[in-house]
Amino acid sequence: MGRVFGFPEFAPTVEAAFPRFWEVGPHLLTAMHSVVDREYAAVEQHRRAILNLGMIAGSSLVETVILTVNGLGHGGMRILRSLLETAINIEYFRLHPGSFEDYREWVHVERFREFEFLRENAPQIYAEIDPENIEQARKEMARVRSRFLMRDRNGKSRGLRSGWSSLNLDARAVATGFADSYRTINPIASSFIHETMYGLLRHFDASHDPHRVEVPPTLDWAAQALSGAHHCMVRVVSTLAQTFAVEPDPNVATLEHEWHYAWDPPPEPQQAREPEQAAQ
């Protein structure tokens, strides 16, 4: 007997709740692949990163769908937060190609920190690492350290910054036209990632049990996860298209129209007018 993971029996409920998304949503990956599956000659490093991160964004979209279809919309929101950051970053690389060098060099900080963690907390594993790799990591860290130092007004070092970019994600969102998306998605999605009190409260359904979190499967947060992922992926396809000067199929205008088709609320029904008003 095969093992069953998740709640596949819940899929029809999710499909019935968002029929227009299932109608047009598959076009997102079709459009992405129409750009990334081509052969490109002499691709610069920042454009190659945009291509590969765009493909990872496509995987994040699939992950969001899988979770929400199984009634795990809260998990879908966590993936959405990652997808949002990827979409912002690749557009930032497109607009500011020079920033990619910081992104690329940050790998040496992460690798050095990983080795240091093992040295301090898992000496047996650390002892199995090739000493040449450790020495290389130390040399690379020494080379890039000044690149990532934070300094005060007097030029005094305040230690390494927390990430590869000198701009926080919110600033990169503003610089890439993602400000509204960031303000809408990030606070909610991050509350699920960190399980803050605000995030914890979003797991409750007072109509069921006000003292225990709701047990999946549920439609809670499915709409937000799917619509947010849909929006971010449209932006990803747009970045890919502009980076490689290729018209995706379907094109970006069509994808944007389909997002509105899938998620805009229906118009308010007009009140019936009196016959004499209708005749005017």
Buried (B, 14 or more C-beta within 10 A) or exposed (E): EEEEEBBEEBBEBBEEBBEBBBEBBEBBBEBBBBBBEEEBEEBEEBBEBBBEBBBBBBEBBEBBBBBBBBBBBBBBBBBBBBBBBBBBBBBBBBBBBEBBEBBBBBEBBEBBEEBBEBBEEEEEEBEEBEEEEBEBBBEBBEEBBEBBBEEEEEEEEEEBBEBBBEBEBBBBBBBBEBEEBBEBBBEBBBBBBEEEEEBEEBBBBEEEEEEEBBEBBBBBBBBBBBBBBBBBBBBBBBBBBBBBEBEBEBBBEBBBBBBEEBBEEEEEEEEEEEEEEEEE
